[in-house]
Each structure stands twice: as C-alpha cells, then as structure tokens.
C-alpha cells in the first residue's frame, strides 16, 4: 500500500531514486506516435495492485536504469507505481524527477529521459523538437484530475468563485488587487497569489481554460513554484492567499486548506471524485498522461515497467487521490503497448 506521507517527503527532496527504496523495506542496491484517447469521464477500478501486477513477477529478473521526469501532478502516480514495481524488479533503478511538464518534455525531446510525465498533451513545438532529434513516442492517458482552487483555512469569506473572477485575480489583465476588488462585500485586503510556474502543465492548463492564454500577472503579489507542496504551504500560511494545483494535493492537506467551488457557467461545482468523473467540474477537469520514447521502449526493462504501469495505474492512481479512467479506456490504452 502506498502512503501519501511518503510521497510528500519525496517531493520535498525533488528526486525519487528508486532501486527501489520502498516503505516496505525492499532495499535492493542497485510504435508509432499515438493519437489522443477519449477524455470521457472515468470510473474507479476495483482490483488490487497485486492482482493486476505484470507478468514480470514470474519472468526473468531484469536490471537497468530508467530515467523519468516531468509533471509534479503525475509524480504521485508514478512514484506509487515505481514503489510497487520495485517489489517485483528490485534491480531496475528508476530515477523519477519533478521538473514540471514543460521541463520534462525538454529533456524527453532531447533524449535525456525515457518517460515524460505530463498534465497536458504535448504541444506542437515540443513534437517538432522531438522530431528534430528523431525521437518517436507513444502517449498513454493514465488518469483524470480536477485542478483545484484553494484558500487558507482562515479564509471565511470565499464561498465560490466564477471563472471570470479567477481571471480577474490571476490574469495579466486582471484588475483585482484586493479581495474587495473581487466582490465589494469581501475584505479590503491584498490578494496573495501562489501559482505553478511556466514549466508546469498545471499552469498551462489554467492559462488556457481560465486566462484565455493571456498569462499570469507578474507583480509582487505572485509566488511561483513547480513544487505543489510549496504552494500548499504558501496558501495555508496566508489568510488572504489563493492558489491552485491537482486535486490529490488538496486531499492530502484538507486540514490546512479550504476548497473553492468554481462556477464555469453552469453553477458552482466543488471538485470531487464524482464531479471530476462525470465531467460536471468544468472547465477544470483534465486528463493526465505519460509519454514513452519508442526506442527506449525496446529495452526489456522499459517495456516491462510500462506494462506493469498500465496494469496497475487504475488502482494506484485512486490510492493517491486521482480518478481512474473507465476500464474500457484502459483497455484501449493498453493496445498501444
């Protein structure tokens, strides 16, 4: 069983080096580009990770190294799968970094890593960079997430926000410097903003669906970080702060944060497993991805790990707070293997 407390510690360190150093004490030392899958609402998988394990447990023991980087949002899923995989193939070393979706794609398209975690689809310019290096890849959709807007537990006045109000707070053209500027009945106190940085897929998604691709304000009220735990600490420590990140990070910090319902035009909706799954939490529900270098996939240990990942991600993504795809979508994704 994967523990969220362990995940938080690894993110703070920035790198998970997996030989694997698991919480259970396993200390062993040591194809064509795909089209996007449907983003329909998901349903949780019910089987345990152990029962879904790949055939690697019964096959020859493998060794080698696999470099993985990218999204901090996808990191908890990748870490959970890596921990379980280490119990089966302890001599395969997985180094999992957290440099944001954009940072991961830079390394991926430069041939530095085998697998890139992403909280948004790869951009055209990133595809061109991969093409320029002769890197073909396969995209796998792995789970759904609801991008969550949060304020401090001390904030007792924000009951919901519209997407227009979010743009007014966060956007380059936003006019709200104080909470009173958002709604006249709210306090005349400066808004303190905590946001993922430019390399983050979470920022890219928020910029697209909320800020109309006009970008984030850049004044001294804004703190940027690729580390979602830094954003959690910032918002929770500021009575007049506000931020956004993946739903799993809110769930891990419910005692520190208030979740803000968002009105995207059809009434205020609070993100939850149900509203993310059924698509009513719009426009802030999104799919999560991993991208695999096709040449790297030819290595036995990479092929084995990706097979293990796709067999176990339904259960393990739910364990760390994300929403699994419907079973039929996982079956479609596994056809790419």
N, C-alpha and C positions, 0 to 999 in steps of 0.2 A: 504493500500500500504506500503510495506516495504521500508525503506530508508537506503541507503548504509552508510551514515554518522553515523547513529545509530549503525550499525554493527561495524564500525571501533572503536567506543568508547568502545563497549563491549569486543572486542578482546583485547584491551589495558588493560582492567581490568582482563582479563584471565578467568573469570567465568560469565556466564549469569544465574542469578537465576530468574526463570520465575514463577510468581504466576498467571497472567503474568503482569510485569510492562511494558505495551506497550506504544508506541509512541502516541497512540490514547487515552491514559488516562484511560485504564481499570485497576484499581489499587486494585482488589480483593486481600485480605491479604492471605493470606494463599498460524505333525510338525517335522518335521524331518529336519536335516541339508540339505540345498538346494544345487542344482548344479548351477554352474555359468551360467548366461544368456548370450545370444549372445552379442558381443561388436560391432555390426554393427553401422554405422553412424546414427545420430539421426535427428529428425525434431521437431521444436518447437511446443509446444501445444498452442492452441489459446484461450481456455476458461479461464475466470477469476477464481481466487481462490475461490471467494464467491460462484460461481455457481458450483464449484467442491467440496464444503465442505462436510464433512462426515455427516452421519445422526445424529451425536451427538448433533447438534443444536436443533433437535426436540425430542431427547431422554431425559431420566432422567439425571439430573446434577450429575456429578461424582466428586470425590475428591481423594486425594492421592499424592504421590510423585514419580517421575520418574527420575532416575539418568542416565545421558548421558555424554559420553566423547569421546575423540579421535581426529580425523583429524582436523587441522586448516583449511584445504581446504574445507571440508564438512561443517564446522561450520556455514558459512553464510547461507547455505541452511537450516540447522537445526534451526538456530535462526529465520529465516523468517517464517518457518512453525510453530515454537513454539509461535511466536507473534500472528499469526492468530488463532491458537488453543486456546490461552488464551482468545480470544474474545468469544469463544463458551463454554469453560470449565475453567472458571477462578479459580475454586477451586482445579484444578490439578496443582501441582507445579512441574515444570521441571527445574532441575539444569543441565546446559549444560557447561561442561568443555572443555578445549583445551589443551590436553597433547600430541598431536601427535598420529598418527595411532598406532604405536607400544606401546606407553603408554596406549592408550585406550584398546588395546587388553589385556594387562597385567591385567588391572582392570576387564575387561569383563570376562576373563577366571579365575579370582579369585572370581567371583560372586559379585563384588562390584558395578557394574552398570548393568542396564537393556539393554541399547542400546549402541553400539560402532560405531562411525563414522569412515570410512576408505577410504583412497585414493589409496588403493591397496587391492588385495584379501588377506584373512587371510593365513598366512604361515603354513606349515605342523607342525612346532614345536609349533605354537600357537594353532592349532587344538588339538595337543596332550595335551597341558596344559589344555584346556577346557575339553577334555575327562577325564583327571585325576581328575578333580573336578566334573565330572558328569554333565557338562553343555552342553546341546544340543542347537543349534541355527539355525536361518534361515538367509540367506544372501539375501539382496534386492539390486539390481542395481538401482541407482536413477538418474544419470545424466552423462554427459560427460564433461571433462575438457581438455584444452590444456596447458600442462606445458610450461610456458613462460620464455624465457631468456631475460633479460633486462639489460640496461646500463643507465647511467645518461643522462639527457637532455644535459649536457655539452659535452658529448662524440659525436664528429662529424666525427669520422673515421670508426667506426664499421658499415659496411653496411649489413653484414650477417656473419654467422659462420657455418662451417660444423660440423657434429658430431665428426669427428676426431679432429678438432681444440678445441671443447669443452672438449674432453678428455685430450688434451694437456694442457688445462688451469686448469681443475678441478681435474684430476685424480692423484692417488698416483704415477703413473709412468709418469706423465706429466712433460715436460721439459720447459714449458713456464713460466718464472718468470716475464717477461715484455711483453708489447704488441708487441714490436719489435720481440720478440721470436715467436710470432704467425704468423705475416707477416712482412717482412723486411721494408715495407713502413710505418708501423704504429709506433707511438711514443716509444721511449726508456724509458718508464715509468712503474713502478711496477704495476702489476695487483693486485687489491684488491678484494677479493672474499667474497661473502655473500651467505650462503647456509643454508637450513634447516638442523636440527640436526639428529642424528642417530635414534631417535624415530619417525621421520617423514616418512609417507608413500610417500611423495613427494621425499624425499631423496632416499628412497628405489627404487622408480621407475626410477629416474635419474641414480642411481648407476647401475641398471640392463641394461637399454637400451642405455646409453651413456658411462658409465665407465666399462662396461663388468664385473660388480660385483667385481671390484678391489678396490673400496673405494675411498674416497675423500682425497686429500692431507691434511696434518695436520700442515703445517708451520704457521708462524706468519702472513701470509697474509690472513688467513681464519677466518671469524667470523661466528659462528653457532647460530641459534635461531630457536625455534619451533614456534615463533610468526612471521607470514608473514609481519605484519606491521613494525616490527623491521628490516626485510630485505629490505622492501621498503625504509625506512628512511636511511639505510646504503648505498644502491646503489645510491639513489637520491642525497646523500650528498658527493659522491666521484666521481670526474671526471673520474677516471680510475678504477672505481668499476664495478663489474658484479655480477649478481645473477639470481636466478630462483625461481618461485613459480606459483601458479594457475593463470589462465587467468583472473579471476574476480578481483584479486588484481591489475593486470596491468590496467584493465579497470577503476578501481576506482582512479588510480593515473597516468592517461595519461599525465597530465600536469607536472609530475615530472620525467618521465621515457621514454626512447626510447625502443621500442620493436625490438628485433633482429630476422630477418628471419633465419631459420635453414635449412640447406641442409643435408637431411638424405640419399642422394644418388640419388635423382631424381630432383635436383634443389632446389633453395632457396624458402621456403614457410613461409609466415607470418601467425601466428595463428589468426584465426577469427572465428566467428560463422560458416561461410561456410566451411572453411578448416578443422575445427575440426569435423563438422557434416559429411562431405563427406569423411573423413579419409585421405585426402591428406597431412595434417600436421602430418607427420610420421617421427620419431617414438614417438613423444612427446604427442600424443593424448591418453587419458586414461579414463576408466570408474571410477565412484565414487560409494561408497557402504554405506549401513548401515547394521549392524548385530544386531539381536534381540534374546535375551535369551528366549528360548521356554517356560520355566517355568514362567518367568516374563510376557510373553505374555498372560498367562491365567488370569492375573489380568485385571479387566474390563477397568481400565483407560489406561493401556498399550495397550491393544487391540484396544481401541477406538482411541488413539493417532496415532498408526501405520496406521490404516485405513485412518484417516484424512491425515496423512503424504503422503501416496501413492496417494490419490485422488488429493492433492494439489501441490505436488512436480513438476509436469510438468510446471505449471505457475510460481511458486515461484522460482524455480531454474533459470529460464530465467530472472526473475526480478533482481536477484543478480549476473548475469553475467555468468551463466553456460549454457550448451547446453542440453536441454531435450532429453530424449530417444524418438524414434518413438512411436506413440500411441500404436502400436501393441505390442511393447516390454513392455510398462507399463501394458498392459492387461495381458501379461504373468506373470509379476512380481506379480500382484495383485492376481493371482491364488494361490500364496503361503500363502495368508492371512488365 
